[in-house]
Amino acid sequence: MTTSGSAIVGEAPSRCPVTRLKRWLGQWFDLGSRDGAGSKAGQGRCPLGFDTPKESVFVEKAAREAAETQVVCGDAEAGRLLAETRAAIYHWPKDFKGFACRLRILAGGDEWRGSLRAGGSRNYELAVPSFPHQPWLRFQIEEFLAHREHPTVSRMASPTGVVFGDDDSVYGRRIDFLGDKMGSWYRIRDRKLTMIGRSYARQRFVITIDAHEECSPGRYASTYYTAYYWNLESEKLNRVEAFMDDYIRLGGESLPARRRYVETTDSGMVSRSVEFLDHELL
């Protein structure tokens, strides 16, 4: 088993000469900030633009789709059910500052270590330099952060109206989003999301949500869900992804502790694990 890409918690490697010098000096001196609050090495953005983050691979796309959705009036009762269900989803407070932690990734018999400093899904520093699946890792981190941050921060919720569909004895009542380009729909049971369906590009997918954790009184986060992807033309099942999430309580909030991931295709099966360790609230 190999170990690579270690980093100090909250201190992602920087390409900025100013930031690197500040971090080196920070090992020997207490570098206070101008506001008198003090600062950790690595805080702030590079003044030369070296460390400008890439656009989010998850939340920006979802936010654009929500913003571009045509708003259509729906059924009032279905809308109330959706509003109650959304209100029962666990989110961090609107003013949540974020957290820093170490990362441990397991995949294919190997191990990688690194760090994460997250203010939100659009504002984070991720450092696992030698991990070979960086786009996959960024997607997992952003998806985790986007679903926990406050809805007014993520801006992913579709504003259009909904109507009732059929009722499934296992997964509950279906509601369809009117005017949605992706033909989005949910199933809801006991005020919890249990199924999500959408189509885009040349595929459609359905997510079944089979377990939730009560992270605060009356508010839940999904902890076990499976995504199924079909080709729109052939209706062939192309891929299945399973996600198993764990949380840890710190400072009155629930933070990610581990994500286990399994992907199955015609080519075989891939399993990976991302562990979030030694959390610090920012």
C-alpha positions in Angstrom: 0.0 0.0 0.0 1.4 3.4 -0.9 0.9 6.7 0.8 1.4 10.0 -0.9 0.3 13.7 -1.0 0.3 14.4 2.7 -0.5 18.0 3.8 -1.0 19.9 7.0 -4.7 20.3 7.9 -6.2 23.4 6.2 -3.0 24.2 4.3 -3.3 23.3 0.6 -0.1 23.6 -1.5 0.1 26.9 -3.3 1.7 28.0 -6.5 1.8 31.6 -5.3 5.3 32.8 -4.2 3.8 35.3 -1.8 1.6 32.7 -0.1 4.5 30.2 0.0 6.8 32.7 1.7 4.0 33.6 4.2 3.6 29.9 5.0 7.3 29.4 5.5 7.6 32.5 7.7 4.5 31.3 9.6 6.5 28.3 10.8 8.8 30.7 12.7 6.7 33.8 13.5 3.2 34.6 14.6 1.9 36.4 11.5 -1.1 38.5 12.7 -3.7 39.9 10.4 -4.3 43.6 10.1 -7.6 43.2 11.9 -5.8 41.9 14.9 -7.5 38.5 14.7 -4.4 36.6 13.7 -4.1 34.3 10.7 -3.1 30.8 9.9 -0.5 30.2 7.2 -2.4 29.6 4.0 -5.4 31.8 4.7 -6.5 34.3 2.0 -6.1 34.2 -1.7 -2.9 34.8 -3.7 -2.6 38.5 -4.6 -1.0 37.5 -7.9 -3.8 35.2 -9.0 -1.9 31.9 -8.9 -4.4 30.2 -6.7 -7.6 31.3 -8.4 -9.9 28.2 -8.1 -11.4 26.5 -11.0 -15.2 26.8 -11.6 -17.2 24.3 -9.6 -17.8 21.1 -11.5 -21.1 20.5 -9.6 -22.8 23.4 -8.0 -22.4 26.0 -10.7 -24.0 23.7 -13.3 -26.9 22.9 -11.0 -27.4 26.6 -10.1 -27.5 27.7 -13.7 -30.0 25.0 -14.5 -32.2 26.2 -11.7 -31.9 29.8 -12.7 -32.8 29.0 -16.4 -35.8 26.9 -15.5 -39.1 28.4 -16.8 -41.3 29.1 -13.8 -44.8 27.5 -14.2 -47.6 27.5 -11.7 -48.3 24.1 -10.3 -50.6 22.4 -7.8 -50.8 24.1 -4.5 -51.0 20.9 -2.4 -48.0 19.4 -4.3 -46.1 22.6 -3.7 -46.8 22.4 0.0 -45.5 18.8 0.2 -42.3 19.8 -1.6 -41.8 22.8 0.7 -42.3 20.7 3.8 -39.9 18.1 2.4 -37.2 20.7 1.6 -37.6 22.2 5.1 -36.9 18.8 6.6 -33.5 18.6 4.8 -30.5 19.3 7.0 -28.5 22.3 6.0 -25.7 24.3 7.7 -26.7 27.8 8.8 -26.6 30.6 6.2 -23.6 32.2 8.0 -21.7 28.9 8.4 -18.0 29.7 8.0 -16.8 26.2 7.0 -14.3 23.7 8.3 -10.8 22.3 7.6 -9.8 18.7 7.9 -7.3 16.1 6.7 -8.3 13.6 4.0 -7.5 9.9 3.6 -8.5 8.3 0.3 -8.5 4.5 -0.3 -8.8 3.1 -3.8 -7.5 0.0 -5.5 -5.3 -1.1 -2.6 -3.6 2.3 -2.4 -3.8 5.2 0.0 -3.5 8.9 -0.4 -3.5 11.7 2.2 -4.2 15.3 1.8 -6.2 18.2 3.1 -9.4 20.2 2.6 -10.3 23.7 3.7 -13.9 24.4 2.8 -15.9 27.6 3.2 -18.5 26.2 0.8 -19.0 24.4 -2.5 -17.7 27.4 -4.5 -14.9 28.3 -2.0 -12.6 25.5 -1.0 -9.0 24.4 -1.1 -8.4 20.7 -1.9 -4.9 19.2 -1.8 -4.3 15.6 -2.7 -1.7 16.2 -5.3 -0.9 12.7 -6.5 -4.4 11.2 -6.5 -5.0 10.2 -10.1 -8.8 10.9 -10.2 -8.9 14.6 -9.4 -12.2 15.4 -11.3 -14.0 12.6 -9.5 -12.6 13.8 -6.2 -13.7 17.4 -6.8 -17.2 16.3 -7.8 -17.5 14.3 -4.5 -16.3 17.2 -2.4 -18.5 19.7 -4.1 -21.6 17.5 -4.1 -21.2 16.9 -0.4 -20.7 20.6 0.4 -23.5 21.8 -2.0 -26.1 19.6 -0.5 -25.3 20.6 3.1 -24.9 24.4 2.6 -27.9 26.7 3.0 -30.2 26.7 -0.1 -29.8 30.5 -0.4 -26.0 29.8 -0.7 -26.1 26.9 -3.1 -29.0 28.3 -5.2 -29.7 24.9 -6.7 -33.4 24.5 -5.9 -35.7 24.8 -8.9 -38.3 27.6 -8.5 -40.9 26.2 -10.8 -44.2 24.6 -9.7 -44.9 20.9 -9.3 -47.9 18.6 -9.8 -48.6 15.1 -8.3 -47.9 12.0 -10.2 -48.5 8.4 -9.2 -48.1 6.8 -5.8 -45.6 4.0 -5.2 -46.1 1.7 -2.3 -42.3 1.6 -1.5 -40.9 5.0 -2.4 -44.0 7.2 -2.1 -45.8 9.9 -4.0 -44.3 11.3 -7.2 -44.2 15.0 -7.9 -43.2 16.4 -11.4 -41.5 19.8 -12.0 -43.3 21.8 -14.6 -41.3 23.5 -17.4 -38.1 21.7 -16.3 -35.7 21.1 -19.2 -34.5 17.8 -17.7 -38.0 16.5 -16.9 -37.1 16.4 -13.2 -39.3 14.5 -10.7 -39.1 13.4 -7.0 -40.7 10.8 -4.9 -41.5 11.7 -1.3 -42.3 9.5 1.6 -42.7 10.7 5.2 -41.5 14.2 4.2 -38.2 12.7 3.0 -36.9 12.5 -0.6 -36.7 8.9 -1.6 -36.2 9.1 -5.3 -35.0 11.6 -7.9 -35.3 11.4 -11.7 -33.8 13.5 -14.5 -32.7 13.4 -18.1 -29.8 15.3 -19.7 -27.5 15.0 -22.7 -28.0 11.4 -24.0 -28.9 9.8 -20.7 -31.4 9.7 -17.9 -30.8 8.8 -14.3 -32.8 7.7 -11.3 -31.5 8.0 -7.7 -33.0 5.9 -5.0 -32.5 7.2 -1.4 -32.7 4.4 1.1 -31.4 5.8 4.4 -31.4 9.1 6.2 -29.7 10.4 9.3 -31.4 12.9 11.7 -28.6 15.5 11.9 -30.7 18.0 13.9 -34.2 17.7 15.3 -36.6 17.1 12.4 -33.9 17.6 9.8 -32.3 14.8 7.8 -29.4 14.1 5.5 -29.4 11.2 3.0 -26.7 8.6 3.9 -27.3 5.8 1.5 -28.3 6.3 -2.1 -27.9 4.7 -5.5 -27.8 6.3 -9.0 -28.8 4.4 -12.1 -27.9 5.7 -15.6 -29.6 4.7 -18.8 -28.9 5.6 -22.4 -31.8 7.6 -23.7 -31.9 6.0 -27.2 -31.2 2.3 -26.4 -32.6 2.4 -22.8 -29.6 0.3 -21.9 -28.4 0.5 -18.3 -24.9 1.9 -18.6 -23.7 2.5 -15.0 -24.7 2.3 -11.4 -23.1 4.3 -8.6 -23.7 3.7 -4.8 -22.9 6.3 -2.2 -22.7 5.6 1.6 -22.1 8.7 3.8 -21.2 9.1 7.4 -21.3 12.3 9.5 -19.6 13.6 12.7 -21.0 16.2 15.1 -18.8 19.2 15.9 -19.9 22.6 17.3 -23.5 21.8 16.9 -23.3 20.9 13.2 -22.9 17.7 11.2 -19.8 17.5 9.1 -18.8 14.9 6.6 -16.9 12.0 8.1 -16.7 9.4 5.3 -18.0 8.7 1.8 -17.8 5.2 0.4 -18.4 4.9 -3.3 -19.0 1.9 -5.6 -19.3 2.2 -9.4 -20.4 -0.7 -11.5 -20.3 -0.8 -15.4 -19.9 -3.5 -18.0 -16.2 -3.2 -17.5 -16.3 -4.2 -13.8 -16.5 -2.6 -10.4 -14.6 0.3 -8.7 -14.7 1.1 -5.0 -13.2 4.1 -3.3 -13.4 5.7 0.1 -12.9 9.4 1.2 -12.4 9.9 4.9 -12.6 13.4 6.5 -10.4 13.5 9.7 -9.4 15.9 12.4 -12.0 18.5 11.7 -11.6 22.2 12.7 -14.4 24.8 12.4 -13.4 28.0 10.7 
